Amino acid sequence: MADTAMDNNVAQLYISWKEGDLNYYLQRVDAFLLSSPEHFKNFRNQVRDIL
């Protein structure tokens, strides 16, 4: 599963998964500076690929 966390400046992309019955994991994949056009474009493309 893919998750995002955002504030006014930064978007962070996470992936989470379950192993076994009781173990859940969360790992940050990347972070994007939303005020940077290149970062914003990369973030948008990553999210669109997931959807």
PyRosetta script that sets phi, psi and omega in degrees:
from pyrosetta import init, pose_from_sequence

init()
pose = pose_from_sequence("MADTAMDNNVAQLYISWKEGDLNYYLQRVDAFLLSSPEHFKNFRNQVRDIL")
pose.set_psi(1, 141.2)
pose.set_omega(1, 177.8)
pose.set_phi(2, -103.4)
pose.set_psi(2, 139.9)
pose.set_omega(2, -179.9)
pose.set_phi(3, -131.4)
pose.set_psi(3, 152.9)
pose.set_omega(3, 174.8)
pose.set_phi(4, -128.5)
pose.set_psi(4, 149.5)
pose.set_omega(4, 172.1)
pose.set_phi(5, -131.1)
pose.set_psi(5, 129.1)
pose.set_omega(5, -174.9)
pose.set_phi(6, -136.1)
pose.set_psi(6, 147.8)
pose.set_omega(6, 163.9)
pose.set_phi(7, -128.5)
pose.set_psi(7, -162.2)
pose.set_omega(7, -176.9)
pose.set_phi(8, -71.2)
pose.set_psi(8, -15.3)
pose.set_omega(8, -174.1)
pose.set_phi(9, -116.6)
pose.set_psi(9, -34.3)
pose.set_omega(9, -169.8)
pose.set_phi(10, -132.5)
pose.set_psi(10, 139.6)
pose.set_omega(10, 170.8)
pose.set_phi(11, -115.3)
pose.set_psi(11, 132.8)
pose.set_omega(11, 178.6)
pose.set_phi(12, -117.7)
pose.set_psi(12, 137.1)
pose.set_omega(12, -178.4)
pose.set_phi(13, -109.3)
pose.set_psi(13, 126.7)
pose.set_omega(13, -178.9)
pose.set_phi(14, -121.4)
pose.set_psi(14, 158.9)
pose.set_omega(14, 170.0)
pose.set_phi(15, -126.7)
pose.set_psi(15, 140.1)
pose.set_omega(15, 178.5)
pose.set_phi(16, -128.3)
pose.set_psi(16, 150.5)
pose.set_omega(16, 179.4)
pose.set_phi(17, -154.4)
pose.set_psi(17, 163.8)
pose.set_omega(17, -178.8)
pose.set_phi(18, -117.4)
pose.set_psi(18, 135.1)
pose.set_omega(18, 173.5)
pose.set_phi(19, -122.7)
pose.set_psi(19, 122.6)
pose.set_omega(19, -178.6)
pose.set_phi(20, 73.0)
pose.set_psi(20, -158.6)
pose.set_omega(20, -177.3)
pose.set_phi(21, -89.0)
pose.set_psi(21, -25.2)
pose.set_omega(21, -170.9)
pose.set_phi(22, -122.6)
pose.set_psi(22, -7.4)
pose.set_omega(22, -173.3)
pose.set_phi(23, -102.4)
pose.set_psi(23, 120.0)
pose.set_omega(23, 175.6)
pose.set_phi(24, -116.8)
pose.set_psi(24, 141.5)
pose.set_omega(24, -177.8)
pose.set_phi(25, -129.2)
pose.set_psi(25, 149.4)
pose.set_omega(25, 177.1)
pose.set_phi(26, -138.3)
pose.set_psi(26, 128.9)
pose.set_omega(26, -179.4)
pose.set_phi(27, -135.5)
pose.set_psi(27, 134.1)
pose.set_omega(27, 176.6)
pose.set_phi(28, -75.6)
pose.set_psi(28, 132.2)
pose.set_omega(28, -179.2)
pose.set_phi(29, -94.7)
pose.set_psi(29, -45.3)
pose.set_omega(29, -176.6)
pose.set_phi(30, -163.1)
pose.set_psi(30, 164.4)
pose.set_omega(30, 174.4)
pose.set_phi(31, -131.6)
pose.set_psi(31, 146.5)
pose.set_omega(31, -174.4)
pose.set_phi(32, -132.1)
pose.set_psi(32, 131.1)
pose.set_omega(32, 175.5)
pose.set_phi(33, -83.5)
pose.set_psi(33, 111.0)
pose.set_omega(33, -171.6)
pose.set_phi(34, -69.8)
pose.set_psi(34, -19.6)
pose.set_omega(34, 178.3)
pose.set_phi(35, -80.0)
pose.set_psi(35, -9.9)
pose.set_omega(35, 177.4)
pose.set_phi(36, -93.7)
pose.set_psi(36, 120.9)
pose.set_omega(36, -179.4)
pose.set_phi(37, -56.3)
pose.set_psi(37, -38.7)
pose.set_omega(37, -179.9)
pose.set_phi(38, -67.9)
pose.set_psi(38, -42.9)
pose.set_omega(38, 177.6)
pose.set_phi(39, -63.9)
pose.set_psi(39, -43.9)
pose.set_omega(39, -180.0)
pose.set_phi(40, -60.6)
pose.set_psi(40, -43.0)
pose.set_omega(40, 178.3)
pose.set_phi(41, -62.6)
pose.set_psi(41, -44.1)
pose.set_omega(41, 179.0)
pose.set_phi(42, -63.2)
pose.set_psi(42, -41.8)
pose.set_omega(42, 177.8)
pose.set_phi(43, -61.8)
pose.set_psi(43, -47.7)
pose.set_omega(43, 179.5)
pose.set_phi(44, -58.5)
pose.set_psi(44, -43.7)
pose.set_omega(44, 179.9)
pose.set_phi(45, -64.8)
pose.set_psi(45, -40.6)
pose.set_omega(45, 178.4)
pose.set_phi(46, -61.3)
pose.set_psi(46, -46.1)
pose.set_omega(46, -178.8)
pose.set_phi(47, -65.8)
pose.set_psi(47, -41.7)
pose.set_omega(47, 179.2)
pose.set_phi(48, -63.8)
pose.set_psi(48, -35.7)
pose.set_omega(48, 177.2)
pose.set_phi(49, -66.0)
pose.set_psi(49, -34.4)
pose.set_omega(49, 179.5)
pose.set_phi(50, -71.0)
pose.set_psi(50, -41.6)
pose.set_omega(50, -178.4)
pose.set_phi(51, -70.8)
pose.dump_pdb("model.pdb")
